[in-house]
């Protein structure tokens, strides 16, 4: 490995999935503004929109996406360019 190119400030960080409130601890160099207490220990907190516990690929459950609303929004946005 090349010397001096890898970060040396790894520490334990809590990642919280905001869609299902799941929290997991792993090492990271990510900066965090908030903290969370897990089992009596305080960790820097990184909030996630989706993780392995809520992603449809890993859970096997698919989410219903509002495609009709997206299509209508697209048509309304670009209707002014129609000749």
N, C-alpha and C positions, 0 to 999 in steps of 0.2 A: 504494500500500500504506500501511496505517497504520504510523506510527512507534512503536517501543517495545514492540510486542507479540510480536515474533519473538525466539527465543533467539539469543544471540550466542556460545555456547560450543560450536559445532560442531567436531568433531575426527574423525580417522579411527578407526574401531572395527572389530574383527574379530567377525563373527558366525559361530558354529559350530553346524552342524546335528548334534545328538547321535545321530540315527538312522543317518547314513551318514558322519559325520566330515568333511563338506565345510565349508570355511572360505571366507568371502568378506569383503572389506574394503569399507566404505562410510562416509560421514560420518554422524554421529549425535550426539545430546546425551544419550543414555541413560547412566545411571550403571552402572559395572562394578566388581566387587570383585576380579576375577581379571584376569590378563594372559596373553597368548600371544605367542610369537615366530614371525613369519611372514617367511621370506626374510631373516632377520637383523635384522628390525625388530620391536620390542616394541609391541603394541597392547593396549588394554583389550579384554576378552573378554566377549561376551554369548552365552549358550548358548540354543539354540533346540531345541524338540522336533521341529519340522517346518519345512521351507523349500521353496523352488522346486525344489530338486534331489531332494526326497523326497516331495512332495505328489502324490497320485495324479492330480489334475487336470493337472498339468504333465508328469508322467512317462508318463501313459497306462497305468499299471499300477494295478490295484485291489488293495487289501489285504483279506484275509479277516478279517472281524470276528467275534468270538465272540458271536454274537447268542443262541445257545442258552443260554449261561451268563448272559447279561444277563436273558433272559426268566425263567429259573428263579430268579434272585436277586430279581427284581421280584415274582414270584408268592409266594415265601417271605416277603418283607418285608410284603406286604399281605394274606397269608392270614388274619391275626388279625382283620382287619376284616370278613371274610366272615361272613354271617349263617347 
